[in-house]
Amino acid sequence: MHTRKLVGWIVLGCLLCSSAKAQVTGVVRDDLTNAPIEGALVSQQATAFRTVTDANGNFELNTQGQDPVVVAAKKGYFNESVNPGGRGNEIEIRLESVPQTDDPNYTFQVPAACQGCHPDQYSQWNGSPMAKAGGNLWMYDIFNGTGTPGGMGGFVYTRDSIHATKNPESECASCHQPEPWINTPHTALEDINDLSAGSLHGISCEVCHKIADIDISRPNFPGIYPGSVTVTRPQGPQFHQVQYGVLGDTDFRADTLMRSSYQPQLASEVCAACHQDKNDPDGDGDFEEPNGVISEPTYLEWLASPYGDPSSTHYAECVECHMPAFGASQVSPVLSLNRNPETIRSHRIEGTTPEYLENAVDLHLVGERVGSSLEVDVTITNTRTGHHVPTGVTIRNMILLLEAWRESDQLPLVSQGTQVIHDLGGIGDPAQGYYAGLPGKFYAKVNHNKDLQGPTFFTDATGLQFDNRIHALDSDSTNYTFQVPAGGGELHIRARLIYRRSFRFLTDAKGWTVDGHGNPLADVAPPHFGHLMEEKEWICQTDLGLVDVLPSLGSEGGDTHVNLFGCGFTDIADTTVSFGGQPATIVEVIGGRVAVRTPPGTGTVDVTVTNSNGTRTAVGAHTYVEPGMASRFGNINIRRGDRENILLLNDSAGDQNRVVHVPLGTQFNLQMLAPQTRAGSRFVLYAFLGAPSNVSATALSNDLGLMSFAPTFAGGTPFRVWTQLRGTAGVADFPSSPAPSRIFWSQGRTLPFTATFQGIVRDDASRAAIGFSISNSVTLDVQ
């Protein structure tokens, strides 16, 4: 388990267990050779108290309670438990290695056999995509055209693939029908009308819990591939049964039914077996060759992201998202052993259900009127997915669709931009979900064959036409221009992000109306013709519109940096903003944003913006908080209360105007220190780019490449700062930490400009703003 999580469990364990404390010391040895075992996990059963053995097999374990059970475990061994009571503090635990014989005559236990001891896990798995994998209709349509009535349309592997003659079986069964494949590797899918019991089990309990090892140096070999995935089928008839798992402190033993063995790879690496593979263009059986094209990329996407980095604050194993806790406190009611519910995970193992799709990304939409045009910016940020979106097999795709119209007569606005949806969004009637050529963007991984034609099915791919999917924690921004119709009126913009399971041309060729498991297919159903992931709408009067005021909290002492978002904004000279009737200081007016510094005030107030296009008021849009709250987190109001300097540049808070001068092209450090008084908080950092008087902010943003950040935490933990046009350089979360967090930034330009950084302190649980950090301006001088 990752150290950060281990510490958390230890603290939790201290709170939950009884007050009796004891330290157990001992040694873990190999039962056959008597050699000490280094790196064995030693746990007090069903608690968070854990440690690992040193090079000599020794350990010291803190325990709670009167009669603790201590369990030792290591990959390749059966778990073993002892009760230290009556033996003093020194104990010896001897581990028996799991026999690595793999008996081809072994019969996999039927999943229902697990139901008696694990009713929750069985009911979750039963009926899940995992259980239905063996008869996936789309898989059969692609392989031999027998899944649905229209299955022979479009690509059919056994008929159309360049590999059909040399490798007619392909490797589909290695993932979808693993029980028959394990028994007889390199066999074809069974007849869909005559599936064996093993195929009907899909990805069953025994398939996963019999995996002894994943060779992670060969992640691109497909499925349960011999030599890449090692399966332990015990030898009979009086065999030692084994079931591998991740808890590491189970000690159940019934030799011919179940015996526990620790296998930490079942938390993430096991997913690589079927959620990471490459094709084999030359058909020589080597799926790791550089000439191959990755078809299922999810595991390596996760591994390369902060979610796959144990030193990152974003670190999360695959099971943490796709096998969430479901509230149970017992793995098995037969044992009546109570555990922390967070350690007991659902076995439904979902991925593209509505809940997951609708919580995958954030969509931000901003519009503004510029003369006779309506300018629209859309940003999609992959905030909550530990891999690219979309991911999975190469036919998965995602469509951003932009629509604009006048409210009074529903007149569509004419697009004047060039950012349109790719032909793979479907060529035809938009009313039937054919969106090619409309304003928006198509996201997918699209391959080509040896003739550079694509997309083709992944087995025949020789390269990529493009891959514009959004990486974990990254953003993608696109810009659109619509012509404002004569006569003005209220304008509406709508952005929809739509997920599709297949390219529309392939869906049509196969005549698919259900997905691979027989559920109604959203791709062909109105109103979205796909699953709606996100939807945002922007209403813009052609004179002046005020949509949002962020942040909504600020110091009673004033000088909080606040943004007003809307449309019809002009310039600084033409603009006034007031908070509760008191004038604010305008910092800049760029596009659909007015940046201001607040006046002093109290309570909840209206925010009003006025320019030559009119006046708009956001009622109750801003609330003042007490100066003590804000100032102790380093608010710019330095005359009130004690101040913690939590936002520093080159270890300096700057002068009283918060200005630090840094020569252009030199590296500087931006430090965010956790407030001593708010350990359970985090920062959201805003970076604002100000232009010199003779250069527009937008032009400067383009010229400087949007302030190219390459940030790291002190100690090497990475995080991201997301950038976008129109002056806002980025937003990032800074988790609280006892050590400073640093951004390292270097630019090689010769234009002077000012970058202003401001952090908002948010409660770590609710994400509500609870105070405001210092605001620093950095002037980069001409060299």
C-alpha positions in Angstrom: 0.0 0.0 0.0 1.2 3.5 -0.7 2.9 5.2 2.2 0.5 8.1 2.3 -2.5 5.9 2.5 -0.8 3.6 5.0 -0.2 6.6 7.4 -3.9 7.5 7.0 -5.0 4.0 7.9 -2.8 3.9 10.9 -4.3 7.1 12.2 -7.8 5.8 11.6 -6.9 2.5 13.3 -5.8 4.4 16.4 -9.1 6.1 16.6 -11.3 3.0 16.0 -9.6 0.3 18.0 -9.7 -0.2 21.8 -7.3 1.5 24.1 -5.2 -1.5 24.9 -1.9 -1.2 23.0 1.0 -3.6 22.5 4.0 -3.9 20.2 4.5 -7.3 18.6 7.9 -8.2 17.3 9.0 -11.2 15.4 10.4 -12.7 12.2 8.8 -14.1 9.0 10.5 -17.2 7.5 10.1 -19.5 4.5 8.6 -22.7 5.9 10.6 -24.9 3.6 14.1 -23.3 3.6 13.9 -21.5 7.0 15.3 -18.4 5.2 14.1 -15.0 6.4 11.6 -13.3 4.0 12.3 -9.6 3.3 9.4 -7.3 2.3 6.6 -9.4 3.8 3.5 -7.5 4.8 2.6 -8.0 8.4 -0.8 -6.8 9.6 -3.1 -6.9 12.6 -6.1 -8.6 11.0 -9.0 -6.3 10.0 -7.2 -3.1 11.2 -5.0 -0.5 9.6 -1.9 -1.5 11.6 0.7 -2.7 9.1 4.4 -3.0 8.6 6.9 -4.8 6.3 9.8 -7.0 7.3 13.4 -5.9 6.9 16.2 -7.7 5.1 16.4 -10.2 7.9 12.7 -10.9 8.0 12.2 -9.0 11.3 9.3 -6.7 12.1 7.8 -4.6 14.8 4.1 -4.1 14.7 1.9 -1.9 16.8 -1.4 -3.6 17.7 -4.6 -2.7 19.5 -7.0 -4.8 21.5 -6.7 -7.7 23.9 -6.4 -10.6 21.5 -4.9 -9.5 18.2 -4.5 -11.8 15.2 -1.3 -11.1 13.3 -1.1 -12.1 9.6 2.0 -12.3 7.4 1.7 -12.3 3.6 3.8 -12.0 0.5 3.2 -12.5 -3.2 3.9 -16.2 -4.0 3.1 -17.5 -0.5 0.0 -18.5 1.3 -1.0 -16.0 4.0 -0.4 -17.3 7.6 -1.7 -16.0 10.9 -0.7 -16.3 14.5 -2.1 -15.1 17.8 0.7 -13.6 19.9 -1.3 -14.2 23.1 0.5 -16.5 25.6 3.8 -16.4 23.6 5.2 -13.1 24.8 6.1 -10.4 22.3 8.4 -12.4 20.1 6.7 -14.5 17.4 7.7 -16.4 14.3 5.5 -16.7 11.3 6.3 -19.3 8.7 5.0 -18.9 5.1 4.4 -21.8 2.8 5.0 -21.0 -0.9 2.1 -21.5 -3.3 2.8 -24.5 -5.6 3.4 -23.1 -9.1 2.1 -26.2 -10.8 -0.5 -25.3 -13.4 -2.8 -28.3 -14.0 -4.5 -28.1 -17.4 -7.1 -30.7 -16.1 -8.2 -28.3 -13.3 -11.9 -27.3 -13.6 -12.7 -23.7 -12.8 -15.2 -23.4 -10.0 -18.5 -22.0 -11.2 -19.1 -18.4 -9.9 -22.2 -19.5 -8.0 -19.9 -21.6 -5.8 -18.5 -18.3 -4.4 -22.0 -17.0 -3.6 -22.4 -18.9 -0.3 -19.4 -17.1 1.3 -19.5 -13.9 -0.8 -23.1 -13.0 -1.6 -22.5 -9.3 -2.1 -19.6 -9.8 -4.5 -21.4 -12.5 -6.5 -24.6 -10.4 -6.9 -22.5 -7.4 -8.0 -20.6 -9.4 -10.6 -23.6 -11.4 -11.8 -25.2 -9.5 -14.7 -22.2 -7.0 -14.9 -20.3 -6.4 -18.1 -17.6 -8.7 -16.8 -20.0 -11.5 -16.4 -21.4 -10.9 -19.9 -18.1 -10.6 -21.7 -18.2 -14.0 -23.3 -21.2 -13.3 -25.4 -20.5 -9.6 -26.4 -22.6 -9.0 -29.5 -20.3 -6.3 -30.9 -17.3 -8.5 -30.5 -18.9 -11.2 -32.5 -20.0 -8.8 -35.2 -16.4 -7.5 -35.6 -14.9 -11.0 -35.4 -17.2 -13.1 -37.7 -20.4 -11.0 -38.2 -22.7 -13.3 -36.1 -23.6 -11.1 -33.2 -26.6 -9.1 -34.6 -28.7 -9.4 -37.7 -26.6 -6.7 -39.4 -23.3 -8.0 -38.2 -21.9 -8.9 -41.6 -21.9 -5.2 -42.6 -18.8 -3.1 -42.2 -15.5 -4.7 -41.1 -15.5 -8.5 -40.3 -12.2 -9.9 -39.2 -12.6 -13.4 -40.6 -13.6 -12.0 -44.0 -11.7 -8.7 -44.3 -8.6 -8.7 -42.2 -5.2 -9.0 -43.7 -4.5 -11.5 -40.9 -7.5 -13.7 -41.4 -5.7 -16.4 -43.3 -2.6 -16.6 -41.2 -4.3 -16.1 -37.8 -8.1 -16.9 -38.3 -8.6 -17.4 -34.5 -7.3 -13.9 -33.6 -7.0 -13.2 -29.8 -10.5 -12.1 -28.9 -11.0 -15.1 -26.6 -8.0 -14.1 -24.5 -10.1 -11.3 -22.9 -13.7 -12.2 -23.6 -13.7 -16.0 -23.0 -10.7 -16.4 -20.7 -11.7 -19.8 -19.1 -11.7 -21.7 -22.4 -8.6 -19.7 -23.6 -6.6 -20.6 -20.4 -7.5 -24.2 -20.9 -6.6 -24.1 -24.6 -4.6 -21.0 -25.6 -4.8 -19.4 -29.1 -8.3 -20.7 -29.8 -11.0 -18.8 -31.6 -14.2 -17.5 -30.1 -16.8 -20.3 -29.6 -20.0 -20.4 -31.7 -22.2 -17.7 -30.3 -25.2 -20.1 -30.5 -23.3 -22.8 -28.6 -21.3 -21.2 -25.8 -19.7 -23.4 -23.2 -20.3 -22.9 -19.5 -16.8 -21.4 -19.3 -17.6 -18.8 -22.0 -20.9 -18.0 -20.3 -19.0 -17.2 -17.1 -17.2 -14.3 -18.9 -14.5 -12.9 -16.7 -15.3 -14.9 -13.7 -14.3 -15.0 -10.0 -11.7 -17.7 -10.6 -10.1 -16.0 -13.7 -9.0 -13.0 -11.7 -8.3 -14.7 -8.4 -6.2 -17.3 -10.0 -3.7 -14.8 -11.5 -0.4 -15.4 -9.8 1.6 -12.8 -11.8 1.4 -10.1 -14.4 4.6 -9.5 -16.4 4.3 -5.8 -16.5 7.3 -5.5 -18.9 4.9 -7.0 -21.5 1.7 -5.0 -21.0 0.7 -4.9 -24.7 0.2 -8.7 -25.0 -3.5 -9.3 -25.3 -5.6 -10.8 -22.4 -4.5 -13.9 -20.5 -1.6 -14.4 -22.8 0.8 -17.3 -22.0 4.1 -15.9 -20.7 2.6 -12.5 -19.8 -0.1 -13.7 -17.3 0.7 -16.6 -15.0 -2.3 -18.5 -13.8 -2.2 -21.0 -11.0 -4.5 -24.0 -11.5 -3.8 -26.3 -8.6 -3.1 -29.9 -9.2 -5.6 -32.5 -8.0 -7.3 -34.4 -6.7 -6.1 -33.5 -3.2 -4.8 -30.1 -4.2 -4.0 -27.0 -2.2 -6.5 -24.5 -3.5 -5.4 -20.9 -3.8 -7.4 -17.7 -4.2 -5.3 -14.5 -4.7 -6.4 -11.2 -3.3 -5.3 -7.7 -2.2 -6.3 -7.5 1.4 -3.1 -9.2 2.7 -4.5 -10.1 6.1 -7.0 -12.9 5.3 -6.2 -16.3 6.7 -9.1 -18.5 5.6 -8.0 -22.0 4.8 -10.0 -24.9 3.4 -7.4 -26.8 1.3 -9.7 -28.0 -1.4 -12.0 -25.0 -1.4 -10.1 -21.8 -0.7 -6.8 -20.7 0.7 -5.7 -17.0 0.8 -2.6 -15.6 -0.9 -1.6 -12.0 -1.2 -1.4 -10.6 -4.8 -1.0 -6.8 -4.8 -1.1 -6.7 -8.6 -4.9 -7.3 -8.5 -5.3 -3.6 -7.6 -4.1 -2.2 -11.0 -1.7 -4.3 -13.0 -4.3 -7.0 -13.5 -6.3 -4.5 -15.5 -3.5 -4.3 -18.1 -4.2 -7.8 -19.2 -7.3 -6.7 -21.1 -7.2 -2.9 -20.9 -3.9 -2.6 -22.6 -2.9 -4.2 -25.9 -1.2 -3.6 -29.2 -1.6 -5.2 -32.6 0.9 -7.4 -34.4 1.3 -6.1 -37.9 3.8 -8.7 -39.1 2.0 -11.5 -37.4 5.1 -12.9 -35.6 3.5 -13.2 -32.2 5.4 -10.2 -30.7 3.0 -7.5 -29.5 5.7 -5.3 -28.1 7.4 -4.4 -31.3 7.6 -0.7 -32.2 5.8 -1.2 -35.5 2.6 -2.2 -33.7 -0.3 0.2 -32.9 -1.8 0.3 -29.5 -5.4 -0.6 -29.7 -6.5 -0.7 -26.0 -4.5 2.1 -24.3 -6.1 2.6 -20.9 -3.5 1.0 -18.5 -0.5 2.8 -19.9 -2.4 6.1 -20.0 -3.1 5.7 -16.3 0.4 4.7 -15.5 1.8 7.8 -17.3 -0.5 10.2 -15.5 -0.3 11.6 -12.0 -2.9 9.0 -11.0 -0.4 6.3 -11.6 2.5 8.0 -9.8 2.7 6.9 -6.1 4.4 10.2 -5.2 1.6 12.3 -6.6 -1.3 13.6 -4.6 -3.6 12.3 -7.3 -2.4 8.8 -7.0 -5.2 6.2 -7.2 -5.2 2.5 -8.0 -7.6 1.4 -10.7 -9.8 -0.4 -8.2 -10.3 2.9 -6.2 -12.4 4.3 -9.0 -13.8 1.3 -10.8 -14.4 -0.9 -7.7 -15.5 1.7 -5.2 -16.5 0.8 -1.6 -20.2 0.1 -1.3 -20.7 0.3 2.5 -20.3 -3.3 3.6 -18.2 -4.0 6.7 -17.7 -7.7 6.1 -16.1 -9.5 3.1 -18.0 -12.6 4.1 -20.8 -13.0 6.5 -19.6 -16.5 7.2 -16.5 -15.2 9.0 -18.2 -12.2 10.8 -15.0 -10.2 10.7 -15.7 -6.5 10.7 -13.5 -4.3 8.5 -13.3 -0.6 7.6 -15.9 -0.3 4.8 -13.4 1.6 2.6 -11.4 -1.7 2.2 -14.3 -3.7 0.8 -14.9 -3.0 -2.9 -17.8 -3.5 -5.3 -17.3 -6.3 -7.9 -19.5 -4.8 -10.6 -16.4 -3.1 -12.1 -18.1 -0.4 -14.2 -16.5 2.1 -16.6 -18.8 3.8 -19.1 -22.1 3.8 -17.2 -24.0 7.1 -17.0 -22.6 7.9 -13.6 -19.0 7.6 -14.8 -19.5 9.4 -18.1 -21.3 12.3 -16.4 -18.5 12.8 -13.9 -15.5 12.4 -16.2 -14.7 16.0 -17.3 -15.6 19.7 -16.7 -17.0 21.9 -19.4 -16.5 25.7 -19.4 -18.3 27.9 -21.8 -17.7 31.7 -22.3 -19.2 34.0 -24.9 -18.7 37.6 -25.8 -19.9 40.0 -28.5 -17.2 41.7 -30.5 -18.8 44.1 -33.0 -21.1 42.1 -35.2 -19.6 38.8 -34.1 -20.2 36.5 -31.2 -16.9 35.0 -29.9 -17.2 31.7 -28.0 -14.5 29.9 -26.0 -15.0 26.3 -24.8 -12.6 24.5 -22.5 -12.9 20.8 -21.5 -10.8 19.7 -18.6 -10.3 16.1 -17.7 -10.6 16.6 -14.0 -11.9 13.3 -12.7 -10.6 10.5 -15.0 -7.3 8.7 -14.4 -6.6 8.2 -18.1 -7.5 9.8 -21.4 -11.0 10.7 -22.4 -12.3 8.9 -24.3 -10.4 5.7 -23.7 -10.8 2.1 -24.5 -11.0 0.4 -28.0 -10.3 2.7 -30.9 -14.0 3.1 -32.0 -14.9 5.0 -28.9 -15.3 8.8 -29.5 -16.5 12.0 -28.0 -18.2 15.0 -29.8 -18.3 18.6 -28.7 -21.3 20.3 -30.4 -21.8 24.1 -30.5 -25.1 25.7 -31.3 -26.0 29.4 -31.3 -29.4 31.1 -31.9 -31.4 34.2 -31.3 -34.1 33.6 -28.6 -36.8 35.7 -30.0 -37.3 33.8 -33.3 -35.0 30.8 -32.8 -32.9 32.0 -35.7 -29.7 29.9 -35.9 -26.5 32.0 -35.9 -24.2 31.4 -38.9 -20.8 30.1 -38.0 -17.9 32.1 -39.3 -15.1 29.9 -37.8 -13.2 26.9 -39.2 -13.4 24.7 -36.0 -15.8 22.0 -37.1 -16.6 18.4 -36.2 -14.7 15.7 -38.2 -16.4 13.6 -40.8 -16.3 10.7 -38.2 -19.0 12.6 -36.3 -21.4 11.4 -39.1 -22.1 12.8 -42.5 -25.8 13.5 -43.0 -28.9 15.1 -41.3 -27.9 16.8 -38.0 -31.5 16.1 -36.8 -30.6 12.4 -36.9 -27.2 12.8 -35.1 -25.0 13.4 -38.1 -22.8 16.2 -36.8 -19.9 16.4 -39.3 -19.1 19.9 -40.4 -21.0 21.6 -37.5 -19.2 23.9 -35.1 -17.5 21.7 -32.5 -14.8 19.1 -32.2 -14.4 15.3 -32.6 -12.2 13.5 -30.1 -10.9 10.1 -30.8 -7.8 7.9 -31.5 -8.0 7.2 -35.3 -5.7 4.8 -37.0 -5.0 3.9 -40.6 -4.0 0.8 -42.6 -0.9 0.2 -44.8 -2.5 2.3 -47.6 -2.9 5.2 -45.1 -6.7 4.8 -45.2 -8.6 5.0 -42.0 -10.0 4.3 -39.7 -9.5 0.6 -39.9 -10.0 -2.1 -37.3 -7.1 -2.1 -34.9 -5.8 -5.5 -36.0 -5.0 -4.0 -39.5 -3.6 -0.7 -38.3 -0.1 0.4 -39.2 -0.2 3.9 -37.8 -2.3 6.8 -36.5 -4.1 9.5 -38.5 -4.6 11.5 -35.2 -5.1 11.1 -31.5 -6.6 14.2 -29.9 -8.0 12.7 -26.8 -7.7 14.7 -23.5 -5.1 13.4 -21.1 -5.7 13.1 -17.4 -5.8 16.6 -15.7 -5.3 18.3 -19.1 -7.5 20.8 -20.9 -8.5 21.3 -24.5 -9.7 24.8 -25.6 -11.4 25.6 -28.8 -12.7 29.0 -30.2 -15.8 29.7 -32.3 -17.2 32.8 -34.1 -20.8 33.3 -35.0 -22.4 36.2 -37.0 -24.7 38.3 -34.9 -28.0 38.8 -36.9 -29.3 42.3 -37.6 -31.8 43.6 -35.1 -30.0 42.3 -32.0 -31.8 40.5 -29.3 -30.9 37.9 -26.7 -28.5 35.3 -28.0 -28.1 31.7 -26.7 -25.1 29.4 -27.0 -25.2 25.8 -26.1 -22.3 23.4 -25.8 -22.9 19.7 -25.5 -20.3 17.0 -25.0 -21.6 13.7 -26.3 -20.0 10.2 -25.8 -20.4 7.5 -28.5 -19.5 3.9 -28.3 -18.7 3.6 -32.0 -18.0 5.7 -35.1 -21.3 6.6 -36.6 -20.4 5.1 -40.0 -19.7 1.7 -38.3 -22.8 1.8 -36.2 -24.8 2.4 -39.4 -23.0 -0.3 -41.4 -23.7 -2.9 -38.6 -27.3 -1.6 -38.0 -26.6 -1.5 -34.3 -29.5 -0.4 -32.1 -28.2 -2.1 -28.9 -24.7 -2.2 -27.3 -22.6 -5.3 -27.0 -24.6 -6.4 -23.9 -28.0 -5.9 -25.5 -28.9 -2.6 -23.9 -30.5 0.2 -26.0 -27.8 2.2 -27.8 -27.7 5.9 -27.1 -25.6 6.6 -30.2 -28.8 6.3 -32.4 -31.3 7.7 -30.0 -32.5 11.4 -29.9 -32.1 14.0 -28.6 -28.3 13.7 -28.3 -27.5 10.6 -30.4 -25.0 9.6 -27.9 -24.7 9.8 -24.1 -24.7 13.4 -22.9 -21.7 13.9 -20.7 -21.8 17.7 -20.1 -24.0 20.5 -21.2 -23.6 24.3 -20.7 -25.6 27.2 -22.0 -24.6 30.9 -22.2 -27.2 33.6 -22.6 -25.9 36.8 -24.0 -27.7 40.1 -24.6 -26.3 42.0 -27.5 -25.9 45.0 -25.2 -24.5 43.8 -21.9 -24.8 40.5 -19.9 -23.4 39.6 -16.5 -23.4 35.8 -15.9 -21.1 35.1 -13.0 -19.0 36.6 -10.3 -16.0 34.5 -9.0 -14.9 34.1 -6.3 -18.1 34.8 -4.4 -16.3 35.4 -1.0 -13.8 38.1 -0.2 -12.2 40.1 2.7 -14.1 42.8 4.5 -10.9 44.8 4.1 -11.3 44.7 0.3 -8.6 44.2 -2.3 -9.8 40.7 -3.2 -9.2 39.9 -6.9 -12.6 39.1 -8.4 -13.7 38.2 -11.9 -16.9 39.2 -13.6 -17.9 36.9 -16.5 -20.4 38.0 -19.1 -20.7 39.6 -22.5 -20.9 43.1 -24.1 -17.8 44.2 -22.1 -15.9 47.0 -23.7 -12.7 48.5 -22.1 -11.4 49.9 -18.8 -12.2 53.5 -19.7 -15.8 52.7 -20.5 -16.4 50.4 -17.5 -17.5 50.9 -13.8 -18.1 48.1 -11.3 -19.5 48.4 -7.8 -19.9 46.1 -4.9 -22.8 47.1 -2.7 -22.8 50.5 -4.3 -19.1 51.0 -3.6 -16.8 51.4 -6.6 -14.3 48.6 -7.3 -10.8 49.0 -8.9 -10.8 47.7 -12.4 -7.7 45.7 -13.2 -8.4 44.7 -16.8 -11.2 44.0 -19.3 -10.4 41.2 -21.6 -13.0 39.4 -23.7 -15.8 38.1 -21.6 -14.1 38.9 -18.3 -13.7 42.0 -16.1 -11.1 41.6 -13.4 -11.4 43.9 -10.4 -10.2 44.5 -6.8 -13.0 44.8 -4.4 -13.7 47.8 -2.1 -14.1 47.2 1.6 -17.5 46.0 2.7 -19.6 43.7 4.9 -22.3 41.1 4.4 -23.7 39.9 1.1 -23.9 42.6 -1.6 -25.0 43.1 -5.2 -22.4 43.4 -7.9 -23.1 45.9 -10.8 -21.3 46.5 -14.0 -22.0 49.5 -16.2 -20.6 50.5 -19.6 -21.9 52.2 -22.8 -23.9 49.0 -23.6 -26.0 49.4 -20.4 -26.1 48.2 -16.8 -26.4 44.7 -15.3 -26.6 43.6 -11.7 -25.9 40.2 -10.1 -28.0 40.2 -7.0 -26.2 38.9 -3.8 -23.2 37.8 -5.9 -20.5 38.6 -3.4 -20.1 38.0 0.4 -17.6 39.7 2.6 -15.9 37.6 5.3 -14.2 39.0 8.4 -10.8 40.5 7.9 -9.2 38.2 10.5 -10.2 35.2 8.5 -8.8 36.5 5.3 -5.7 38.3 6.6 -4.3 35.4 8.6 -4.1 33.6 5.3 -2.0 36.4 3.9 -4.6 38.6 2.3 -3.3 41.8 0.6 -4.9 43.8 3.4 -1.7 43.9 5.4 -3.0 46.4 8.0 -5.5 44.0 9.6 -4.6 41.0 11.8 -1.6 38.7 11.7 -0.6 37.5 8.3 0.9 34.2 7.2 2.9 34.6 4.0 1.7 31.5 2.2 2.2 32.7 -1.3 5.8 33.7 -1.9 8.0 34.5 -4.9 11.7 33.7 -4.5 11.0 33.3 -0.8 9.8 36.9 -0.7 6.3 38.4 -0.1 7.5 41.5 -2.0 7.0 45.0 -1.0 3.8 46.4 0.4 2.4 46.4 -3.1 3.2 42.7 -3.4 5.5 43.3 -6.3 8.5 41.2 -6.9 10.8 42.1 -9.8 12.3 39.1 -11.7 14.6 39.5 -14.8 13.0 38.1 -17.9 14.3 34.7 -18.9 15.4 33.7 -15.4 13.9 31.0 -13.3 11.7 32.0 -10.4 10.0 30.0 -7.7 6.4 30.4 -6.6 5.8 28.9 -3.2 2.5 28.0 -1.7 2.7 27.0 2.0 -0.2 25.4 3.8 -1.8 27.7 6.3 -0.8 26.6 9.8 -4.3 27.3 11.0 -6.1 25.4 8.2 -4.4 22.0 7.8 -7.5 20.6 6.1 -7.5 23.1 3.3 -6.1 23.4 -0.2 -5.3 26.2 -2.6 -6.8 27.1 -5.9 -4.3 29.3 -7.7 -5.2 31.9 -10.3 -2.6 33.4 -12.5 -3.5 36.6 -14.5 -1.4 37.8 -17.4 -1.2 41.6 -17.8 0.0 43.2 -21.0 2.2 46.2 -21.4 0.3 49.2 -22.7 1.4 48.8 -26.4 0.6 45.0 -26.6 -2.8 43.4 -26.3 -3.2 40.7 -23.6 -4.5 38.2 -26.1 -1.6 38.8 -28.5 0.8 38.6 -25.7 -0.7 35.3 -24.5 -0.3 33.8 -28.0 3.2 35.2 -28.3 4.4 33.8 -25.0 2.8 30.4 -25.5 0.4 30.9 -22.6 3.1 31.1 -19.8 4.5 27.6 -20.2 4.6 26.1 -16.7 6.6 23.0 -15.8 5.6 22.7 -12.1 6.6 20.2 -9.5 6.0 19.9 -5.8 9.0 20.1 -3.5 10.2 16.5 -3.3 9.3 15.8 -6.9 5.5 15.3 -6.8 4.1 16.7 -10.0 0.9 18.6 -10.5 -0.5 20.6 -13.4 -1.4 24.3 -14.0 -4.0 24.5 -16.8 -3.7 27.4 -19.3 -6.2 29.1 -21.6 -6.4 32.2 -23.7 -7.9 35.6 -23.0 -5.7 36.5 -20.0 -6.4 33.8 -17.5 -3.2 31.8 -17.4 -4.3 28.9 -15.2 -6.0 27.3 -12.3 -4.5 24.6 -10.1 -5.2 22.8 -6.8 -2.4 22.9 -4.2 -3.1 20.3 -1.5 -2.0 21.3 1.9 1.5 20.2 2.8 4.0 20.9 5.5 6.7 21.6 2.9 6.6 24.5 0.3 5.1 23.7 -3.1 7.0 25.3 -6.0 6.4 26.3 -9.5 9.5 26.5 -11.7 9.0 28.8 -14.7 11.3 30.2 -17.3 10.6 32.4 -20.3 13.0 33.5 -23.0 11.0 36.5 -24.3 12.1 40.2 -24.2 8.7 41.8 -23.7 8.0 43.2 -20.2 4.7 42.1 -18.6 3.2 41.5 -15.2 1.9 38.2 -13.9 -0.4 38.3 -10.9 -0.9 35.2 -8.8 -3.7 34.8 -6.2 -4.7 31.8 -4.2 -8.0 31.0 -2.7 -8.1 28.8 0.4 -10.8 26.2 0.1 -12.0 23.6 2.6 -10.6 20.3 1.5 -13.9 18.4 2.0 -16.6 20.8 0.8 -14.3 22.8 -1.6 -16.0 26.0 -0.2 -13.9 29.1 -0.1 -12.9 29.9 3.5 -10.4 32.7 3.0 -8.0 34.4 0.5 -4.3 34.2 0.2 -1.8 36.9 -0.6 -1.9 38.3 -4.1 1.5 38.8 -5.7 2.4 40.7 -8.9 5.6 39.8 -10.7 7.2 42.3 -13.0 9.5 40.6 -15.5 12.0 43.3 -16.6 13.5 43.8 -20.1 16.9 42.1 -20.3 
